[in-house]
Amino acid sequence: MEFQPMIHPRIHRTHPDIDQQDILEVWRNALVSAPVINSQGSRKVWLTLGFDGQGRLMELASVNDEARLWMVFHAMTPPSHKTLREFLTRGRD
């Protein structure tokens, strides 16, 4: 059985051009994913970049709980400049 994250329904309400299948495609075929600390410093938010089934580059933001259940709460295409910068500058001194 394939693991699938929960997807917050707000995503489709705020981005009607992004549906659940698009998000699952990005999740399954992620190019890169990395944790960042949210503004409260209490939870790690994972940023993910990948292509959906339509070939669009998309960013996802997700969190997981103690039971390792994942919730995608943000999706956007194209990715923000901030997200792209976050990945492009990782590992540089």
PyMOL Python script that loads the backbone (N, CA, C, O; Angstrom):
from pymol import cmd

cmd.read_pdbstr("""\
ATOM      1  N   MET A   1       0.845  -1.187   0.000  1.00  0.00           N
ATOM      2  CA  MET A   1       0.000   0.000   0.000  1.00  0.00           C
ATOM      3  C   MET A   1       0.888   1.246   0.000  1.00  0.00           C
ATOM      4  O   MET A   1       1.843   1.340   0.770  1.00  0.00           O
ATOM      5  N   GLU A   2       0.565   2.180  -0.857  1.00  0.00           N
ATOM      6  CA  GLU A   2       1.354   3.402  -0.980  1.00  0.00           C
ATOM      7  C   GLU A   2       0.905   4.429   0.050  1.00  0.00           C
ATOM      8  O   GLU A   2      -0.289   4.649   0.248  1.00  0.00           O
ATOM      9  N   PHE A   3       1.886   5.057   0.706  1.00  0.00           N
ATOM     10  CA  PHE A   3       1.596   6.099   1.689  1.00  0.00           C
ATOM     11  C   PHE A   3       1.178   7.378   0.975  1.00  0.00           C
ATOM     12  O   PHE A   3       1.805   7.791  -0.001  1.00  0.00           O
ATOM     13  N   GLN A   4       0.109   8.004   1.475  1.00  0.00           N
ATOM     14  CA  GLN A   4      -0.318   9.291   0.937  1.00  0.00           C
ATOM     15  C   GLN A   4      -0.506  10.270   2.083  1.00  0.00           C
ATOM     16  O   GLN A   4      -1.069   9.912   3.117  1.00  0.00           O
ATOM     17  N   PRO A   5      -0.045  11.490   1.912  1.00  0.00           N
ATOM     18  CA  PRO A   5      -0.238  12.494   2.956  1.00  0.00           C
ATOM     19  C   PRO A   5      -1.678  12.996   2.960  1.00  0.00           C
ATOM     20  O   PRO A   5      -2.398  12.870   1.970  1.00  0.00           O
ATOM     21  N   MET A   6      -2.082  13.564   4.082  1.00  0.00           N
ATOM     22  CA  MET A   6      -3.348  14.284   4.123  1.00  0.00           C
ATOM     23  C   MET A   6      -3.119  15.606   3.393  1.00  0.00           C
ATOM     24  O   MET A   6      -2.021  16.160   3.432  1.00  0.00           O
ATOM     25  N   ILE A   7      -4.139  16.099   2.739  1.00  0.00           N
ATOM     26  CA  ILE A   7      -4.035  17.360   2.003  1.00  0.00           C
ATOM     27  C   ILE A   7      -5.098  18.305   2.535  1.00  0.00           C
ATOM     28  O   ILE A   7      -6.290  18.000   2.506  1.00  0.00           O
ATOM     29  N   HIS A   8      -4.657  19.445   3.016  1.00  0.00           N
ATOM     30  CA  HIS A   8      -5.591  20.413   3.592  1.00  0.00           C
ATOM     31  C   HIS A   8      -6.544  20.910   2.501  1.00  0.00           C
ATOM     32  O   HIS A   8      -6.094  21.290   1.420  1.00  0.00           O
ATOM     33  N   PRO A   9      -7.863  20.911   2.771  1.00  0.00           N
ATOM     34  CA  PRO A   9      -8.832  21.325   1.744  1.00  0.00           C
ATOM     35  C   PRO A   9      -8.710  22.796   1.336  1.00  0.00           C
ATOM     36  O   PRO A   9      -9.184  23.179   0.267  1.00  0.00           O
ATOM     37  N   ARG A  10      -8.089  23.609   2.164  1.00  0.00           N
ATOM     38  CA  ARG A  10      -7.918  25.024   1.844  1.00  0.00           C
ATOM     39  C   ARG A  10      -7.101  25.217   0.565  1.00  0.00           C
ATOM     40  O   ARG A  10      -7.287  26.201  -0.150  1.00  0.00           O
ATOM     41  N   ILE A  11      -6.200  24.282   0.280  1.00  0.00           N
ATOM     42  CA  ILE A  11      -5.340  24.428  -0.899  1.00  0.00           C
ATOM     43  C   ILE A  11      -6.185  24.576  -2.161  1.00  0.00           C
ATOM     44  O   ILE A  11      -5.970  25.495  -2.951  1.00  0.00           O
ATOM     45  N   HIS A  12      -7.139  23.678  -2.349  1.00  0.00           N
ATOM     46  CA  HIS A  12      -7.950  23.735  -3.566  1.00  0.00           C
ATOM     47  C   HIS A  12      -8.864  24.960  -3.565  1.00  0.00           C
ATOM     48  O   HIS A  12      -9.161  25.509  -4.626  1.00  0.00           O
ATOM     49  N   ARG A  13      -9.308  25.387  -2.398  1.00  0.00           N
ATOM     50  CA  ARG A  13     -10.156  26.590  -2.331  1.00  0.00           C
ATOM     51  C   ARG A  13      -9.383  27.838  -2.744  1.00  0.00           C
ATOM     52  O   ARG A  13      -9.920  28.699  -3.441  1.00  0.00           O
ATOM     53  N   THR A  14      -8.127  27.941  -2.317  1.00  0.00           N
ATOM     54  CA  THR A  14      -7.342  29.136  -2.637  1.00  0.00           C
ATOM     55  C   THR A  14      -6.613  29.027  -3.976  1.00  0.00           C
ATOM     56  O   THR A  14      -6.252  30.041  -4.573  1.00  0.00           O
ATOM     57  N   HIS A  15      -6.399  27.802  -4.443  1.00  0.00           N
ATOM     58  CA  HIS A  15      -5.728  27.565  -5.735  1.00  0.00           C
ATOM     59  C   HIS A  15      -6.556  26.549  -6.525  1.00  0.00           C
ATOM     60  O   HIS A  15      -6.195  25.373  -6.576  1.00  0.00           O
ATOM     61  N   PRO A  16      -7.662  26.983  -7.142  1.00  0.00           N
ATOM     62  CA  PRO A  16      -8.529  26.029  -7.837  1.00  0.00           C
ATOM     63  C   PRO A  16      -7.859  25.303  -9.003  1.00  0.00           C
ATOM     64  O   PRO A  16      -8.368  24.285  -9.471  1.00  0.00           O
ATOM     65  N   ASP A  17      -6.727  25.813  -9.471  1.00  0.00           N
ATOM     66  CA  ASP A  17      -6.001  25.154 -10.559  1.00  0.00           C
ATOM     67  C   ASP A  17      -5.112  24.017 -10.065  1.00  0.00           C
ATOM     68  O   ASP A  17      -4.484  23.330 -10.870  1.00  0.00           O
ATOM     69  N   ILE A  18      -5.053  23.812  -8.749  1.00  0.00           N
ATOM     70  CA  ILE A  18      -4.255  22.731  -8.159  1.00  0.00           C
ATOM     71  C   ILE A  18      -5.212  21.755  -7.489  1.00  0.00           C
ATOM     72  O   ILE A  18      -5.936  22.122  -6.563  1.00  0.00           O
ATOM     73  N   ASP A  19      -5.215  20.518  -7.957  1.00  0.00           N
ATOM     74  CA  ASP A  19      -6.085  19.529  -7.317  1.00  0.00           C
ATOM     75  C   ASP A  19      -5.253  18.494  -6.552  1.00  0.00           C
ATOM     76  O   ASP A  19      -4.023  18.526  -6.568  1.00  0.00           O
ATOM     77  N   GLN A  20      -5.946  17.593  -5.896  1.00  0.00           N
ATOM     78  CA  GLN A  20      -5.286  16.606  -5.044  1.00  0.00           C
ATOM     79  C   GLN A  20      -4.303  15.752  -5.836  1.00  0.00           C
ATOM     80  O   GLN A  20      -3.214  15.444  -5.351  1.00  0.00           O
ATOM     81  N   GLN A  21      -4.680  15.372  -7.045  1.00  0.00           N
ATOM     82  CA  GLN A  21      -3.798  14.532  -7.863  1.00  0.00           C
ATOM     83  C   GLN A  21      -2.495  15.251  -8.195  1.00  0.00           C
ATOM     84  O   GLN A  21      -1.430  14.635  -8.206  1.00  0.00           O
ATOM     85  N   ASP A  22      -2.577  16.560  -8.468  1.00  0.00           N
ATOM     86  CA  ASP A  22      -1.366  17.347  -8.739  1.00  0.00           C
ATOM     87  C   ASP A  22      -0.418  17.292  -7.546  1.00  0.00           C
ATOM     88  O   ASP A  22       0.786  17.089  -7.705  1.00  0.00           O
ATOM     89  N   ILE A  23      -0.971  17.474  -6.356  1.00  0.00           N
ATOM     90  CA  ILE A  23      -0.162  17.469  -5.131  1.00  0.00           C
ATOM     91  C   ILE A  23       0.472  16.102  -4.902  1.00  0.00           C
ATOM     92  O   ILE A  23       1.643  16.011  -4.533  1.00  0.00           O
ATOM     93  N   LEU A  24      -0.299  15.043  -5.121  1.00  0.00           N
ATOM     94  CA  LEU A  24       0.240  13.693  -4.928  1.00  0.00           C
ATOM     95  C   LEU A  24       1.348  13.382  -5.933  1.00  0.00           C
ATOM     96  O   LEU A  24       2.307  12.688  -5.595  1.00  0.00           O
ATOM     97  N   GLU A  25       1.232  13.882  -7.150  1.00  0.00           N
ATOM     98  CA  GLU A  25       2.304  13.698  -8.146  1.00  0.00           C
ATOM     99  C   GLU A  25       3.597  14.352  -7.673  1.00  0.00           C
ATOM    100  O   GLU A  25       4.670  13.756  -7.761  1.00  0.00           O
ATOM    101  N   VAL A  26       3.491  15.580  -7.170  1.00  0.00           N
ATOM    102  CA  VAL A  26       4.678  16.279  -6.666  1.00  0.00           C
ATOM    103  C   VAL A  26       5.250  15.518  -5.475  1.00  0.00           C
ATOM    104  O   VAL A  26       6.465  15.342  -5.381  1.00  0.00           O
ATOM    105  N   TRP A  27       4.388  15.062  -4.563  1.00  0.00           N
ATOM    106  CA  TRP A  27       4.817  14.334  -3.366  1.00  0.00           C
ATOM    107  C   TRP A  27       5.586  13.072  -3.747  1.00  0.00           C
ATOM    108  O   TRP A  27       6.650  12.794  -3.193  1.00  0.00           O
ATOM    109  N   ARG A  28       5.044  12.317  -4.690  1.00  0.00           N
ATOM    110  CA  ARG A  28       5.668  11.046  -5.090  1.00  0.00           C
ATOM    111  C   ARG A  28       6.952  11.236  -5.893  1.00  0.00           C
ATOM    112  O   ARG A  28       7.850  10.395  -5.843  1.00  0.00           O
ATOM    113  N   ASN A  29       7.035  12.330  -6.626  1.00  0.00           N
ATOM    114  CA  ASN A  29       8.157  12.544  -7.545  1.00  0.00           C
ATOM    115  C   ASN A  29       8.947  13.791  -7.190  1.00  0.00           C
ATOM    116  O   ASN A  29       9.359  14.544  -8.073  1.00  0.00           O
ATOM    117  N   ALA A  30       9.157  14.008  -5.910  1.00  0.00           N
ATOM    118  CA  ALA A  30       9.854  15.215  -5.447  1.00  0.00           C
ATOM    119  C   ALA A  30      11.276  15.269  -5.993  1.00  0.00           C
ATOM    120  O   ALA A  30      11.994  14.269  -6.013  1.00  0.00           O
ATOM    121  N   LEU A  31      11.658  16.458  -6.434  1.00  0.00           N
ATOM    122  CA  LEU A  31      13.040  16.686  -6.853  1.00  0.00           C
ATOM    123  C   LEU A  31      13.932  16.916  -5.644  1.00  0.00           C
ATOM    124  O   LEU A  31      15.055  16.417  -5.581  1.00  0.00           O
ATOM    125  N   VAL A  32      13.417  17.681  -4.684  1.00  0.00           N
ATOM    126  CA  VAL A  32      14.172  18.014  -3.481  1.00  0.00           C
ATOM    127  C   VAL A  32      13.181  18.336  -2.368  1.00  0.00           C
ATOM    128  O   VAL A  32      12.104  18.880  -2.616  1.00  0.00           O
ATOM    129  N   SER A  33      13.558  17.994  -1.147  1.00  0.00           N
ATOM    130  CA  SER A  33      12.736  18.283   0.021  1.00  0.00           C
ATOM    131  C   SER A  33      13.666  18.526   1.195  1.00  0.00           C
ATOM    132  O   SER A  33      14.641  17.800   1.387  1.00  0.00           O
ATOM    133  N   ALA A  34      13.359  19.554   1.984  1.00  0.00           N
ATOM    134  CA  ALA A  34      14.235  19.900   3.105  1.00  0.00           C
ATOM    135  C   ALA A  34      13.428  20.562   4.216  1.00  0.00           C
ATOM    136  O   ALA A  34      12.434  21.238   3.950  1.00  0.00           O
ATOM    137  N   PRO A  35      13.863  20.364   5.471  1.00  0.00           N
ATOM    138  CA  PRO A  35      13.152  20.990   6.589  1.00  0.00           C
ATOM    139  C   PRO A  35      13.597  22.435   6.798  1.00  0.00           C
ATOM    140  O   PRO A  35      14.756  22.785   6.574  1.00  0.00           O
ATOM    141  N   VAL A  36      12.666  23.251   7.226  1.00  0.00           N
ATOM    142  CA  VAL A  36      12.950  24.612   7.680  1.00  0.00           C
ATOM    143  C   VAL A  36      12.166  24.807   8.972  1.00  0.00           C
ATOM    144  O   VAL A  36      11.116  24.192   9.157  1.00  0.00           O
ATOM    145  N   ILE A  37      12.662  25.650   9.857  1.00  0.00           N
ATOM    146  CA  ILE A  37      11.962  25.922  11.110  1.00  0.00           C
ATOM    147  C   ILE A  37      10.957  27.033  10.860  1.00  0.00           C
ATOM    148  O   ILE A  37      11.291  28.063  10.274  1.00  0.00           O
ATOM    149  N   ASN A  38       9.713  26.818  11.312  1.00  0.00           N
ATOM    150  CA  ASN A  38       8.705  27.854  11.095  1.00  0.00           C
ATOM    151  C   ASN A  38       8.954  29.047  12.009  1.00  0.00           C
ATOM    152  O   ASN A  38       9.833  29.006  12.870  1.00  0.00           O
ATOM    153  N   SER A  39       8.187  30.093  11.820  1.00  0.00           N
ATOM    154  CA  SER A  39       8.429  31.353  12.534  1.00  0.00           C
ATOM    155  C   SER A  39       8.285  31.215  14.045  1.00  0.00           C
ATOM    156  O   SER A  39       8.902  31.977  14.790  1.00  0.00           O
ATOM    157  N   GLN A  40       7.488  30.263  14.510  1.00  0.00           N
ATOM    158  CA  GLN A  40       7.359  30.045  15.951  1.00  0.00           C
ATOM    159  C   GLN A  40       8.503  29.193  16.498  1.00  0.00           C
ATOM    160  O   GLN A  40       8.689  29.108  17.712  1.00  0.00           O
ATOM    161  N   GLY A  41       9.256  28.571  15.621  1.00  0.00           N
ATOM    162  CA  GLY A  41      10.389  27.758  16.034  1.00  0.00           C
ATOM    163  C   GLY A  41      10.008  26.441  16.679  1.00  0.00           C
ATOM    164  O   GLY A  41      10.862  25.750  17.235  1.00  0.00           O
ATOM    165  N   SER A  42       8.734  26.087  16.611  1.00  0.00           N
ATOM    166  CA  SER A  42       8.282  24.902  17.322  1.00  0.00           C
ATOM    167  C   SER A  42       8.153  23.666  16.437  1.00  0.00           C
ATOM    168  O   SER A  42       8.293  22.545  16.928  1.00  0.00           O
ATOM    169  N   ARG A  43       7.893  23.842  15.164  1.00  0.00           N
ATOM    170  CA  ARG A  43       7.713  22.696  14.280  1.00  0.00           C
ATOM    171  C   ARG A  43       8.567  22.864  13.044  1.00  0.00           C
ATOM    172  O   ARG A  43       8.796  23.971  12.557  1.00  0.00           O
ATOM    173  N   LYS A  44       9.019  21.752  12.565  1.00  0.00           N
ATOM    174  CA  LYS A  44       9.717  21.775  11.287  1.00  0.00           C
ATOM    175  C   LYS A  44       8.680  21.733  10.173  1.00  0.00           C
ATOM    176  O   LYS A  44       7.793  20.881  10.158  1.00  0.00           O
ATOM    177  N   VAL A  45       8.809  22.646   9.270  1.00  0.00           N
ATOM    178  CA  VAL A  45       8.014  22.637   8.050  1.00  0.00           C
ATOM    179  C   VAL A  45       8.932  22.126   6.949  1.00  0.00           C
ATOM    180  O   VAL A  45      10.069  22.579   6.818  1.00  0.00           O
ATOM    181  N   TRP A  46       8.441  21.197   6.172  1.00  0.00           N
ATOM    182  CA  TRP A  46       9.220  20.657   5.064  1.00  0.00           C
ATOM    183  C   TRP A  46       8.787  21.330   3.777  1.00  0.00           C
ATOM    184  O   TRP A  46       7.600  21.355   3.453  1.00  0.00           O
ATOM    185  N   LEU A  47       9.741  21.872   3.047  1.00  0.00           N
ATOM    186  CA  LEU A  47       9.493  22.425   1.724  1.00  0.00           C
ATOM    187  C   LEU A  47       9.885  21.377   0.698  1.00  0.00           C
ATOM    188  O   LEU A  47      10.919  20.722   0.824  1.00  0.00           O
ATOM    189  N   THR A  48       9.059  21.230  -0.307  1.00  0.00           N
ATOM    190  CA  THR A  48       9.287  20.241  -1.357  1.00  0.00           C
ATOM    191  C   THR A  48       9.087  20.904  -2.708  1.00  0.00           C
ATOM    192  O   THR A  48       8.154  21.685  -2.895  1.00  0.00           O
ATOM    193  N   LEU A  49       9.960  20.592  -3.640  1.00  0.00           N
ATOM    194  CA  LEU A  49       9.815  21.035  -5.028  1.00  0.00           C
ATOM    195  C   LEU A  49       9.695  19.807  -5.917  1.00  0.00           C
ATOM    196  O   LEU A  49      10.391  18.810  -5.721  1.00  0.00           O
ATOM    197  N   GLY A  50       8.812  19.892  -6.886  1.00  0.00           N
ATOM    198  CA  GLY A  50       8.668  18.800  -7.828  1.00  0.00           C
ATOM    199  C   GLY A  50       7.721  19.184  -8.946  1.00  0.00           C
ATOM    200  O   GLY A  50       7.117  20.256  -8.930  1.00  0.00           O
ATOM    201  N   PHE A  51       7.602  18.294  -9.916  1.00  0.00           N
ATOM    202  CA  PHE A  51       6.715  18.529 -11.049  1.00  0.00           C
ATOM    203  C   PHE A  51       5.438  17.730 -10.880  1.00  0.00           C
ATOM    204  O   PHE A  51       5.463  16.577 -10.451  1.00  0.00           O
ATOM    205  N   ASP A  52       4.314  18.359 -11.224  1.00  0.00           N
ATOM    206  CA  ASP A  52       3.051  17.633 -11.203  1.00  0.00           C
ATOM    207  C   ASP A  52       2.864  16.920 -12.541  1.00  0.00           C
ATOM    208  O   ASP A  52       3.739  16.985 -13.404  1.00  0.00           O
ATOM    209  N   GLY A  53       1.748  16.252 -12.715  1.00  0.00           N
ATOM    210  CA  GLY A  53       1.483  15.494 -13.933  1.00  0.00           C
ATOM    211  C   GLY A  53       1.332  16.347 -15.176  1.00  0.00           C
ATOM    212  O   GLY A  53       1.391  15.834 -16.294  1.00  0.00           O
ATOM    213  N   GLN A  54       1.136  17.660 -14.991  1.00  0.00           N
ATOM    214  CA  GLN A  54       1.010  18.576 -16.127  1.00  0.00           C
ATOM    215  C   GLN A  54       2.345  19.230 -16.476  1.00  0.00           C
ATOM    216  O   GLN A  54       2.418  20.071 -17.372  1.00  0.00           O
ATOM    217  N   GLY A  55       3.405  18.835 -15.756  1.00  0.00           N
ATOM    218  CA  GLY A  55       4.729  19.383 -16.019  1.00  0.00           C
ATOM    219  C   GLY A  55       4.996  20.721 -15.356  1.00  0.00           C
ATOM    220  O   GLY A  55       5.977  21.390 -15.680  1.00  0.00           O
ATOM    221  N   ARG A  56       4.126  21.121 -14.424  1.00  0.00           N
ATOM    222  CA  ARG A  56       4.319  22.396 -13.722  1.00  0.00           C
ATOM    223  C   ARG A  56       5.213  22.185 -12.504  1.00  0.00           C
ATOM    224  O   ARG A  56       5.014  21.241 -11.739  1.00  0.00           O
ATOM    225  N   LEU A  57       6.196  23.063 -12.327  1.00  0.00           N
ATOM    226  CA  LEU A  57       7.022  23.032 -11.125  1.00  0.00           C
ATOM    227  C   LEU A  57       6.191  23.601  -9.985  1.00  0.00           C
ATOM    228  O   LEU A  57       5.597  24.671 -10.119  1.00  0.00           O
ATOM    229  N   MET A  58       6.149  22.887  -8.862  1.00  0.00           N
ATOM    230  CA  MET A  58       5.291  23.266  -7.753  1.00  0.00           C
ATOM    231  C   MET A  58       6.055  23.170  -6.443  1.00  0.00           C
ATOM    232  O   MET A  58       6.936  22.324  -6.286  1.00  0.00           O
ATOM    233  N   GLU A  59       5.713  24.038  -5.510  1.00  0.00           N
ATOM    234  CA  GLU A  59       6.244  23.944  -4.150  1.00  0.00           C
ATOM    235  C   GLU A  59       5.145  23.432  -3.239  1.00  0.00           C
ATOM    236  O   GLU A  59       3.975  23.781  -3.396  1.00  0.00           O
ATOM    237  N   LEU A  60       5.536  22.601  -2.284  1.00  0.00           N
ATOM    238  CA  LEU A  60       4.637  22.127  -1.236  1.00  0.00           C
ATOM    239  C   LEU A  60       5.252  22.470   0.105  1.00  0.00           C
ATOM    240  O   LEU A  60       6.474  22.508   0.249  1.00  0.00           O
ATOM    241  N   ALA A  61       4.399  22.720   1.085  1.00  0.00           N
ATOM    242  CA  ALA A  61       4.845  22.855   2.469  1.00  0.00           C
ATOM    243  C   ALA A  61       4.035  21.856   3.280  1.00  0.00           C
ATOM    244  O   ALA A  61       2.815  21.770   3.137  1.00  0.00           O
ATOM    245  N   SER A  62       4.720  21.103   4.130  1.00  0.00           N
ATOM    246  CA  SER A  62       4.046  20.069   4.907  1.00  0.00           C
ATOM    247  C   SER A  62       4.669  19.956   6.291  1.00  0.00           C
ATOM    248  O   SER A  62       5.791  20.403   6.531  1.00  0.00           O
ATOM    249  N   VAL A  63       3.910  19.347   7.188  1.00  0.00           N
ATOM    250  CA  VAL A  63       4.384  19.062   8.543  1.00  0.00           C
ATOM    251  C   VAL A  63       4.037  17.614   8.858  1.00  0.00           C
ATOM    252  O   VAL A  63       3.154  17.019   8.240  1.00  0.00           O
ATOM    253  N   ASN A  64       4.748  17.065   9.829  1.00  0.00           N
ATOM    254  CA  ASN A  64       4.377  15.732  10.301  1.00  0.00           C
ATOM    255  C   ASN A  64       4.267  15.758  11.816  1.00  0.00           C
ATOM    256  O   ASN A  64       4.856  16.604  12.489  1.00  0.00           O
ATOM    257  N   ASP A  65       3.494  14.806  12.336  1.00  0.00           N
ATOM    258  CA  ASP A  65       3.300  14.746  13.780  1.00  0.00           C
ATOM    259  C   ASP A  65       4.099  13.581  14.362  1.00  0.00           C
ATOM    260  O   ASP A  65       4.871  12.924  13.663  1.00  0.00           O
ATOM    261  N   GLU A  66       3.895  13.344  15.642  1.00  0.00           N
ATOM    262  CA  GLU A  66       4.660  12.298  16.338  1.00  0.00           C
ATOM    263  C   GLU A  66       4.404  10.915  15.754  1.00  0.00           C
ATOM    264  O   GLU A  66       5.263  10.036  15.833  1.00  0.00           O
ATOM    265  N   ALA A  67       3.237  10.722  15.173  1.00  0.00           N
ATOM    266  CA  ALA A  67       2.901   9.431  14.573  1.00  0.00           C
ATOM    267  C   ALA A  67       3.406   9.324  13.135  1.00  0.00           C
ATOM    268  O   ALA A  67       3.130   8.346  12.440  1.00  0.00           O
ATOM    269  N   ARG A  68       4.145  10.338  12.700  1.00  0.00           N
ATOM    270  CA  ARG A  68       4.719  10.396  11.350  1.00  0.00           C
ATOM    271  C   ARG A  68       3.642  10.505  10.271  1.00  0.00           C
ATOM    272  O   ARG A  68       3.846  10.065   9.139  1.00  0.00           O
ATOM    273  N   LEU A  69       2.497  11.091  10.621  1.00  0.00           N
ATOM    274  CA  LEU A  69       1.472  11.382   9.630  1.00  0.00           C
ATOM    275  C   LEU A  69       1.776  12.743   9.020  1.00  0.00           C
ATOM    276  O   LEU A  69       2.078  13.693   9.743  1.00  0.00           O
ATOM    277  N   TRP A  70       1.699  12.844   7.721  1.00  0.00           N
ATOM    278  CA  TRP A  70       2.046  14.075   7.015  1.00  0.00           C
ATOM    279  C   TRP A  70       0.801  14.830   6.582  1.00  0.00           C
ATOM    280  O   TRP A  70      -0.199  14.232   6.185  1.00  0.00           O
ATOM    281  N   MET A  71       0.877  16.157   6.665  1.00  0.00           N
ATOM    282  CA  MET A  71      -0.189  17.043   6.198  1.00  0.00           C
ATOM    283  C   MET A  71       0.429  18.083   5.279  1.00  0.00           C
ATOM    284  O   MET A  71       1.291  18.857   5.696  1.00  0.00           O
ATOM    285  N   VAL A  72      -0.011  18.098   4.029  1.00  0.00           N
ATOM    286  CA  VAL A  72       0.391  19.154   3.099  1.00  0.00           C
ATOM    287  C   VAL A  72      -0.598  20.297   3.307  1.00  0.00           C
ATOM    288  O   VAL A  72      -1.801  20.125   3.114  1.00  0.00           O
ATOM    289  N   PHE A  73      -0.091  21.459   3.699  1.00  0.00           N
ATOM    290  CA  PHE A  73      -0.979  22.585   3.990  1.00  0.00           C
ATOM    291  C   PHE A  73      -0.800  23.751   3.021  1.00  0.00           C
ATOM    292  O   PHE A  73      -1.518  24.748   3.104  1.00  0.00           O
ATOM    293  N   HIS A  74       0.154  23.625   2.106  1.00  0.00           N
ATOM    294  CA  HIS A  74       0.401  24.707   1.148  1.00  0.00           C
ATOM    295  C   HIS A  74       0.913  24.111  -0.149  1.00  0.00           C
ATOM    296  O   HIS A  74       1.750  23.208  -0.151  1.00  0.00           O
ATOM    297  N   ALA A  75       0.395  24.632  -1.253  1.00  0.00           N
ATOM    298  CA  ALA A  75       0.886  24.252  -2.581  1.00  0.00           C
ATOM    299  C   ALA A  75       0.798  25.482  -3.471  1.00  0.00           C
ATOM    300  O   ALA A  75      -0.161  26.249  -3.395  1.00  0.00           O
ATOM    301  N   MET A  76       1.805  25.661  -4.314  1.00  0.00           N
ATOM    302  CA  MET A  76       1.821  26.835  -5.179  1.00  0.00           C
ATOM    303  C   MET A  76       2.637  26.546  -6.433  1.00  0.00           C
ATOM    304  O   MET A  76       3.701  25.929  -6.377  1.00  0.00           O
ATOM    305  N   THR A  77       2.113  27.006  -7.559  1.00  0.00           N
ATOM    306  CA  THR A  77       2.842  26.908  -8.810  1.00  0.00           C
ATOM    307  C   THR A  77       2.705  28.218  -9.566  1.00  0.00           C
ATOM    308  O   THR A  77       1.586  28.711  -9.713  1.00  0.00           O
ATOM    309  N   PRO A  78       3.773  28.792 -10.043  1.00  0.00           N
ATOM    310  CA  PRO A  78       5.160  28.361  -9.854  1.00  0.00           C
ATOM    311  C   PRO A  78       5.612  28.620  -8.420  1.00  0.00           C
ATOM    312  O   PRO A  78       4.974  29.382  -7.694  1.00  0.00           O
ATOM    313  N   PRO A  79       6.708  27.988  -8.011  1.00  0.00           N
ATOM    314  CA  PRO A  79       7.232  28.213  -6.660  1.00  0.00           C
ATOM    315  C   PRO A  79       7.613  29.673  -6.453  1.00  0.00           C
ATOM    316  O   PRO A  79       7.953  30.383  -7.399  1.00  0.00           O
ATOM    317  N   SER A  80       7.551  30.100  -5.212  1.00  0.00           N
ATOM    318  CA  SER A  80       7.937  31.477  -4.885  1.00  0.00           C
ATOM    319  C   SER A  80       9.447  31.655  -5.045  1.00  0.00           C
ATOM    320  O   SER A  80      10.211  30.692  -4.975  1.00  0.00           O
ATOM    321  N   HIS A  81       9.855  32.889  -5.259  1.00  0.00           N
ATOM    322  CA  HIS A  81      11.289  33.195  -5.344  1.00  0.00           C
ATOM    323  C   HIS A  81      11.980  32.847  -4.029  1.00  0.00           C
ATOM    324  O   HIS A  81      13.125  32.395  -4.027  1.00  0.00           O
ATOM    325  N   LYS A  82      11.287  33.056  -2.915  1.00  0.00           N
ATOM    326  CA  LYS A  82      11.859  32.743  -1.600  1.00  0.00           C
ATOM    327  C   LYS A  82      12.168  31.248  -1.488  1.00  0.00           C
ATOM    328  O   LYS A  82      13.236  30.870  -1.008  1.00  0.00           O
ATOM    329  N   THR A  83      11.243  30.404  -1.926  1.00  0.00           N
ATOM    330  CA  THR A  83      11.467  28.957  -1.867  1.00  0.00           C
ATOM    331  C   THR A  83      12.612  28.550  -2.787  1.00  0.00           C
ATOM    332  O   THR A  83      13.473  27.762  -2.394  1.00  0.00           O
ATOM    333  N   LEU A  84      12.629  29.074  -3.988  1.00  0.00           N
ATOM    334  CA  LEU A  84      13.722  28.744  -4.910  1.00  0.00           C
ATOM    335  C   LEU A  84      15.065  29.175  -4.334  1.00  0.00           C
ATOM    336  O   LEU A  84      16.049  28.442  -4.426  1.00  0.00           O
ATOM    337  N   ARG A  85      15.103  30.358  -3.745  1.00  0.00           N
ATOM    338  CA  ARG A  85      16.340  30.855  -3.121  1.00  0.00           C
ATOM    339  C   ARG A  85      16.770  29.939  -1.972  1.00  0.00           C
ATOM    340  O   ARG A  85      17.956  29.657  -1.803  1.00  0.00           O
ATOM    341  N   GLU A  86      15.793  29.479  -1.187  1.00  0.00           N
ATOM    342  CA  GLU A  86      16.076  28.582  -0.059  1.00  0.00           C
ATOM    343  C   GLU A  86      16.822  27.338  -0.538  1.00  0.00           C
ATOM    344  O   GLU A  86      17.793  26.918   0.090  1.00  0.00           O
ATOM    345  N   PHE A  87      16.379  26.753  -1.634  1.00  0.00           N
ATOM    346  CA  PHE A  87      17.027  25.547  -2.136  1.00  0.00           C
ATOM    347  C   PHE A  87      18.336  25.847  -2.860  1.00  0.00           C
ATOM    348  O   PHE A  87      19.284  25.068  -2.767  1.00  0.00           O
ATOM    349  N   LEU A  88      18.397  26.949  -3.568  1.00  0.00           N
ATOM    350  CA  LEU A  88      19.617  27.273  -4.315  1.00  0.00           C
ATOM    351  C   LEU A  88      20.779  27.661  -3.414  1.00  0.00           C
ATOM    352  O   LEU A  88      21.935  27.480  -3.796  1.00  0.00           O
ATOM    353  N   THR A  89      20.501  28.191  -2.224  1.00  0.00           N
ATOM    354  CA  THR A  89      21.579  28.628  -1.335  1.00  0.00           C
ATOM    355  C   THR A  89      21.953  27.580  -0.297  1.00  0.00           C
ATOM    356  O   THR A  89      22.917  27.780   0.442  1.00  0.00           O
ATOM    357  N   ARG A  90      21.232  26.482  -0.214  1.00  0.00           N
ATOM    358  CA  ARG A  90      21.569  25.433   0.762  1.00  0.00           C
ATOM    359  C   ARG A  90      22.936  24.851   0.463  1.00  0.00           C
ATOM    360  O   ARG A  90      23.271  24.577  -0.689  1.00  0.00           O
ATOM    361  N   GLY A  91      23.712  24.669   1.500  1.00  0.00           N
ATOM    362  CA  GLY A  91      25.018  24.051   1.349  1.00  0.00           C
ATOM    363  C   GLY A  91      26.124  25.002   0.962  1.00  0.00           C
ATOM    364  O   GLY A  91      27.284  24.601   0.872  1.00  0.00           O
ATOM    365  N   ARG A  92      25.786  26.254   0.730  1.00  0.00           N
ATOM    366  CA  ARG A  92      26.827  27.230   0.393  1.00  0.00           C
ATOM    367  C   ARG A  92      27.289  27.932   1.648  1.00  0.00           C
ATOM    368  O   ARG A  92      26.508  28.136   2.578  1.00  0.00           O
ATOM    369  N   ASP A  93      28.573  28.307   1.678  1.00  0.00           N
ATOM    370  CA  ASP A  93      29.111  29.043   2.827  1.00  0.00           C
ATOM    371  C   ASP A  93      29.072  30.526   2.574  1.00  0.00           C
ATOM    372  O   ASP A  93      29.485  31.309   3.429  1.00  0.00           O
TER     373      ASP A  93
END
""", "prot")
cmd.dss("prot")
cmd.show_as("cartoon", "prot")
cmd.util.cbc("prot")
cmd.orient("prot")
